[in-house]
Amino acid sequence: MLLLIDIGNTSTKLGFSEKNGIKVFSLKTARQRDTEEYCYVIEGLIKKHNIKKPKGAAICSVVPEVTPSVIKAIKKSFDIKTINVTQRTKTGIKFPEETGADRIAGVVAARKLYQGHLIVVAFGTATTFNVITEDGKYLGGAIMPGLGLSVNVLSEKTAKLPLIELKKPDKILSKDTEGNILSGVILGHAGAVERIIGEIEKESGKNFTVVATGGFAHLVKPHSAAIDFVNPFLALEGLRLIYQLNS
């Protein structure tokens, strides 16, 4: 049993991996949790769902202040060492120094699971694009504000627009404010994603298979013909592969 943890700005995914797949749980990323609280959360999930205790662990995190508490909790609860993914972790791919750990894990998984030249689009707090060639060369990427940030900013920076829950629009043309925001934000995001993918293909002279991941991927996919596959737990799959390479 492997414990795989993807710590994002908004949510943290915990995956328990065995031969038959990964069992995934999600919780809100709380920067104020200490080691004891993470011990309680992780041990509680294991007990409640009758999961075997992990014999190894791997983390990708974009929230540096949370990472040490989680690693200490894993050590305290299970007495195992955690692989904390960075640009220097053995992956078989050379990444730039500033590449986020979640992006690294997603690219590693995509290269293993899909064929051809690849673009991995992760729909999280930010929407990130990562480009890798068929022979494993990382070409670079792009970053834009994510769907959640978009609706938050609309609410915070305007006097009358409400904070809405992101969900599939009932229809494109709506007469109420919530529907207007959903159509504008989601379709606008889908259009931006397609434009960026098109410009990447134009600049590189290559055709890409596009893999979408992250919590909002399912909202964009119906409005984007450019997306070929959706894999919501791509980073966890990558963590499993990275653990195998480094253990």
N, C-alpha and C positions, 0 to 999 in steps of 0.2 A: 504493500500500500504506500503510495506517495501522496504527500500533501502539497498541493500546488496553489499558490496565492498570487493573485493579480490585484495590486493595490492601486486604484485609480483616484482621481481627485474627488469624484462624487460617490462611487461605490467600490467595494472590495469583493472580489469573487474568490471563494474557497473551493477548490476542487480536490476530491479524493479519488485517486486514479488506481484502478486495477486492470487486469487483462481485458475485462469485459466493458471497459469504458470509464468515463469520469462522471462522478456524482457531484453536482455543482450547487453551491449555496451562495447567496448574495446578501450583503449587509452594507449599510451606509458607512462610508469612510469617516471615522470619528478621530480627529487629531488629538483629542484629549484623553483617549483610552491609554491606560498604562499596561505594563506587562501582565499584572494580575488579572486585569479585565480580559485581555486577549486569551489568557490561559482558560478563563471561565467560559468564554465564547466557543473556543475551539474544542475544548474537552466536552462542553455541553452538546455540541453538534454530534460528536462521535458517540456519546452515550445515548442521545435521543434517537439517532437513526441506526444504531447498532453497527457502527463502522469499525473496522479493524484499526488498531493504532498504527500510525504511519511509521515506516522505517527509513524514510528519506523525505526531504522537502526542498522546494525551490520557490523563489519569489521574484517577481518583477514589480517594481514600485516606481511611481512618479511622485510620491509624497515622502521625501527624505526624512521628515520628522516622525513619521509613523513606523518606518522600516525597522529601526533598532528594537522597539518594543515588541514587534511581532516575532523577530528572530529570537529574542530572549525568551519569549513565551514558548516557542517551539522547543527550545533547548530545555527549559524548565519542565515542560509537560512530558516530553518524550525522549529527552537526552539524545537528540540527533542534531547533526550539523545541517544548516540550511545553505543552499547555493543561492546567493544573491546576484542576480544577473546584472552585468554591466557590459560596457563595450569591450572589456578585456576578457570576458568569459569565453571559453572555447565554444564556438558555434559552427565553425566551418565557413563562416562568412565574415568579411572584414567590414566593420561599420565605422562611420565617423565618430569622433570622440563624444559629441553631444547627443548622439541618438538615444532616445528614451528606451528604457528597459522593456516596456510593453510593446514598443514598435519592433524591437529586436526579436522578442518571443513570437510575435505574429508573423514576421517574415520567415523565421526558421520553420514554423509549422506550415506556412503556405508552400514553401519550396518542397517540403516533404509530401504534402497532400495533393498538390495540383501541378499541372504540367505547363511548359512554355514560359515565355516572359510574363512576369506577374506584377500587378499593382495591388497592394493591400490597402484598403481604405477602412480605417477604424473610426466608427461613429461613437465617440464618447463626449466628455466635456469639451474637448477639441476634436475636430475631424482631421485625421492625419492621413497622408498618402505616402506610401513607401514603395519604391520601384526596384525590382531585382530582375536580372537577366536569367535566361534559361541555364546558363553555365555558372550561376551563383555570384554574379557581380552586383553589388549594391550601387545603384546609380544616384540615389538621393530621394527627395520627397517634397512634400508641401504640407503646410498646416493652416487651417482656417478655424474660426470660431464654430463650435458645435451647436446642435439644435437647442440643447438646454440653455446654453449661454445666450442664444438669440432671444428666446422668450423671456428670460430673466432680465436682460437689458431693456427690452421693450417695456416691461412692467416698471422697472426702476427709473428709467429715464423719461417716461411720459406721465402726464397727469391723470389720464383717463383709461389707459389700456391695462387690463387686468393680467395677473399672472395666471396662465392657463396650464392645464395638464397636457403634455404631448400625447397625441393619439392619432389614429388614422382619420383623416377628414371624411365627413359623411358625403360631401360633394365639393367640387372645386369652387363653384359660385355660391356663396352663402350670404345671407342678409344680416347675420349677427356677428358681433365682434370676435367671439371665440373662433367661429368658422373662418372668418377673414384671416385671423392670425395663423391658424393651422395651415390654410392653403398657401399663404404667402411664405411662411417660414419653411414648410416641408418641400413645397414645389420649388421655391427659390433655392433651397439647399441642393435638391436633386439636380437642378439646372447648373449650379456652380460646380458640382461634382463632375457632371458630364463634360463641362467646358475644360476643367483642369485635366481630366483624363485625355481628352482630345488634344490638348496642347502638349501633353507628355508624349503622346504617340507621334505627333507632328515633329517635335524637336528631336526625338530619338530615332525616328524612322522605323519604329517597330510596332507590331500589333501585340496587345497585352490581354491576358486573362485577368479579369478584375474580381478580387475576392473581398467581400465586405464583412466586417465584424463589428462588435460593440453593441451597446444597449439600444441604439436608435437605428441600427441597420434595417430592421424590418419595416420601419416607417418610410425609408427612402427607396428601398428596392422596388416597390410597385410603380414608382414614378421615374425609374431610371433603367433604360434598356442597356446601359453600359455595364451594369453589374451582372456578372455571370454566376457567382456563387455567394451564399451567405453562410457564414460559420460563426455563430455568436461567441464561441469559446475558443477562438483560435489561439489567443495568448496562452491559455492553459495547456493546450496541445503542445505549443512550443516549449513551455516550461518542462513538460514531461520529456521531450526530446533532448533539451539542454541538460537535464539532470542525467539522462543516460550517457551523454557525451562526456560528462564531467565527474561521474561517480566511479 
